[in-house]
């Protein structure tokens, strides 16, 4: 009897200690401030999402852009690991989609056209003859309605956009909600939802440029990358998929085991020549719709690790091939070629023109839903 009472007392003490620790644990917070004005006078807002454990993101409602993302290294020192600008003016002036939500259709659609249910649609051609990332004024260049939130495990902002029928040539009114949340597990969790009143095509993605050593720390060629993909979609000279799902085995596209990004980027390979480096879609292993590991990146000097999980069928790996030092970013940093990499979860590029690719069609009565998680740690 005495033993039972002592054990019960010990359990109660442990529970009380745990409660005290939880009570003193910093709560995730979401705060808001002005971030300049758009040309039409609309005020942009900036939301700071802090998990209280060393991870902090700032997000503006203009384009749903993640303007900074601070995560700790192995010594606990934080650094901003995404490329971007210090002010709204940079994003308004010229940006290669730094940190933005891209849509209606992320990536490329060949010859700026597609057919759906027997009707042809013509889009804006903003990438030579092709459409890229939604057209001339895609979701990255629009103000979103924004609502911040926080609870005991996360801080976030919920963004909403109503895209009218015919926007950039796409059919149907589209209601889109994108939620960014910074969690107490050092995750940036992105959830996408959308509904339409007419059959349409949809591909939403986050276009962050990462450098895990810090956004002004030189190139990313020493980062070690693993892609959970046995196949990729080779491209033609305009970076449009040919329709083939090709094995990565024996090619520079094989990242099934961790490999430095720069290890093979200079090889004399047709696909690398066409992309001027890596700018390709990989077919993520496992069933689409299930949240599963797509990529893992480690930066050896800082020890920072980023894991990417997604419900999407594909992931675009891009090595900043078109950065050329003309962009002056945060803190006066000049972003040279390959100073950042992108891992954009997505439907395959040009899916509306490839019936054998996973469908990107959304119809009335259906809800588009996808999740992507960027999880950070250090070793």
N, C-alpha and C positions, 0 to 999 in steps of 0.2 A: 504493500500500500504506500509506504514511504517513498519507494523507488518511483512508483507511478506519479506521485505528487511532484517529486523532484523533476522528472522528465517533462511533465506538463508545464512546470515553471520555466524550465529551460527553453521549451518551445515558445512559450509566451514571450520570453525575453528576446529570442531571435526575431520573432514577428514584430516586436516593438522596435528593435534596432533597425529592422528593414524599413518600417514605416517612417522612422525618423530620417533615415537616409533618403527615402523617397521625398519626404517633406522638404528637405533642404536641396534636392536636386533642382537645378535651374529649369524653369518651364520654357518650352519653345515659345517664341514670340514672333508676331507679324506686325510690323509697323509700316507707316506710309508717309510719303512726303512728295512735294512737287518735283517734276523732272523736266521743266521747260515747256514750251508751247509749240504746237504744230503750226504749219503755215496758215491754216484756217483759223487759228486762235484757240483751238482745243488744247486744254491743259493735259499734258502727259503726267502720269504718276509713277513713282518708284516705290516698290515694296521690298522691305528687308525681312527675310525669313531666316531666323536664327534658332538652331536646335539646342543652344545652351551647352553644347559639348564640343565647340570648336569648329562647327560647320555653319556657314552662312552664305545665303544666296540673295542677290538683288535681282528683281524682275520688274520691267516696265510694262505697262499695259499697251504701249506702242509696239505692235508686232509681236507681243508676248515674248520679248527679248530677255534672256538671262544675261544681264550686263556684267555680273561678277559671280564667282563661286569660290569661296575660300574653304579649303580643307587642310587638315594637319598632316605633316610628314611624320617620319618615324620618331622624331624628337619632340613631337607635339607642336611644332611651329607651323602656323597657317600661311598659306600663299594662295593667291587668286590664280586658278588654273584654267581660265577661259579667256580667249582673246576678245577684244571689244574696245569701246571708247569710254572716256570719262564723262561725256555729256551727250545729251540728245542730239546736238548738232552733228556729231560724227555719224550717227545712224541715219540722219536725214540726208546728209551730203553724199555719202558713198560707202557702201558696205557689201561685202560678199556674203550676206545673210548671217553675220555674226550673231549666234545665240538665239535666232528667231524661230517662231513657228512658221513653217512653210506649207502652203496649200493654195488653192484647193488640191492641186496635185503636186506633191513633192517630187523632185527629180524631173525627168524629161518625158515629153510626149512627142513622138516623131512627126515632123512636118506640120506641127501645130494643128492636128486634126484627129478626130476619131469618130466612129459610128456607134450608135447605141440604139438598139431596138428598131433598126432600119432607118434611123435618121442620122444625117451627117452634121457634125459640129466643127466649127472653125474657131480656133483659139488665137490668142496673141502670140506671135513669134518673137521671142525675146532672147533666144540663144541660137543665132544664125537662123536656120529654117525651122527650128524646134521651139517648143514651149518649155520653159524651165521654172520650176518652183511656183507655179500658179499664174505666171504671166507678168505683165508690166507692173500691175499693182496687186500683188498677191497678199496673203494674210499677214506677211511680214511687214507690210507698209500701211497697216490700218490700225486705228485705235480700238481696243477691246474694252467692253465693260468689265470692271474688276471688283471683286469682293475678297478681302483678306479674311483668314480664319486661323485659329490655333486651338489645340487641346493639349493634353498631357503628353502626347507622343509625337506631335508634328505641328509645323507652322506652314501655312500655304496661302495661295491666292487662286481664286477661281475666276477664269476669264471667259467671257461670252461674246460671240460675234454672230450677227445675222447677215448672211451673204445673199443678196437678191438673185432672183432668177435671171440668168444671162450674164452674171458677173464674170468678166474676162472670157465670156463665151460659153461658160459651163451652164448646163440646164439645171433648173430647180432652185427654189429658195432653200438655203441650207442654214440650219441652226447648229452652231458649234460651241461646245464647252471644253476648254482645256484647263486642267487643274495641275498646278505645280505645288509640290509639298516637300519640305525638308524634314526628314524623320529623325527620331532619336537613335536610329541605326546608321546614321551618316549616309542616308540615301537622298538623292534627288529623284522623286517619283513623279512621273508625268502620266496623267490619265486623259484620254481623248474620248469625247462622245459627240455624235452628230446625228441629225435626222433631216430628211428632205421631203418635199411635197411632189417631186417628179423624179423619175429615174435619172441618176447622175453617176459620175465617177468621183472617187475621193481617195486621197492619199495624204495623210497628215504626218509631219515629222518635226523633230527638234534639230536645228542646224548649229549646234554648239561646236566651236573650235577649241580643242583641248591641248594643253601642254602641262603635264603633271609636275614638271619641274618649276612651273610658274610662268605666267603669260608673257614675260619678257626675258625668257631664259634660253634663247637660241632655238636651234632646230629640234625636231622630235625623232630624229633617226635612230637614237639610242634606246628609245622606248621599246619594251618587249611586248609583242602583241600575240594573243591567241584568239582565233576565230573558230567558233564551233560550227564549222561549215565544211562539208565534203565537196560542194559544188559552187560555182559562181556563174554569172551570166555574162559571157564575153560580148564586146561591143564592136560597132563599126567605127568609121572615121569621124562620125559626129557624136559618138558616145551613146548611141542608141543600141540596146541589146539586139543581137541577131536572132534571138529566139531559142538558142541552144542553152542547155544546162550542162556545163562542162565540168568534169572532175578537176579538182585542184591538184591531184597527185602529179608529182614530177614537174610542177610549174612554180613560178615565183608567187602564185596566189595561194600557196599552201601554208596556212598559219595554224594548222591543227595542233601543232606543238609551239610553245612560246618561241618567237623569233624576233630579233631586232628589226624594226621597221626598215632601217636602211641596209639590211644585210643583202637584199637582192634587188633593191629598187633601181639600181643602175644597170641591171642585166639587159642584154640585147634580146628583148622579148617583144613580140608584136603588140600584145595587150598593154604593156608598159609604155611602149612608144605612142600608142593611140591615146592613152590617158595622161601622157606626160608624167607618169608615176602611177600611183594607185588612185583610181576614181571609178570603182566598180561595185556592183551589187553581189553580195554573197547570199546563198540560199541557206538560211539558218536551219540546222538539224532539229528534228523533232516537229510535232504537229503545230501548225499555226493556230492561234487562239489560246495556247497554253503558255503561261509565263515561264520562260526557260532561258538558260545562259546562252548568250550570243557572242560575247567577246569579253576578254580580260586583258588589261593593259597594266604593265608595271614600269615605273621609272626608277632605274637602279640607284641613282644618287640620293634622291629624297626618300625612296622607299614607298612612295605613294602607289596605290593600286586602285584601279577603277574596273569594276565588273558591270557589264551591261546585260540586263535581262529584258526580254520583250515577248509580246504575244504576236508580233508581226512576222510575216514569212521571210523577210529579207533585211539585210543591213548594208548600207553603203559605207565603204571605207574610202576616205579621201584624205590625201596627204598635203593639202594646201599648195598644190602645184602652181596655182595662178597668183599666189601672193608674190610680190616682187619688190618690196621695200618702199613702195610709194605710199602705203597706208601708215599713218602715224596714229597709234593706238594709245591705250592707257599709260599714263606716266611718261608720254613722249616716246614710247617704244616704237621702233620701225619694224613692221612685220615682214620679214624676209621669207623667201620661198621655204616651205616646209617648216614654218615656225609653229604650226598647229595642225592637228588632225581632227577629222570628223568621223563619228560613228552614228549614222543616221538610220534609225529603224524605220522600216517602210514596206509597202507593197513594191513589187519589182517595177523598175522604170518602164514606161511605155506599155504597161499591162493592158490598157484599153484596146491596143492594137495587136495583142497576142492572146488569142483565146485559150492557149495551153497554160498561160501563167495563172497564178491564183487571182480570182476575180477581185476587181476594185470597184464593182458596181454597188451602189446603194439605192434602194427603192423605197417608196413611201410605205410606212408601216414598219420598216426595219430601223434598228438603231445601230449605228457604227460605234464600236467600243474597242479601244486598245489601251494597253499599258506598257510603258517603258520605265525601267528603273536603272539609274546610274548609282552604283553603291561604291563608297570609298572606304579604304582602310590603308594601313601602312605596315611594312615589314622591315 
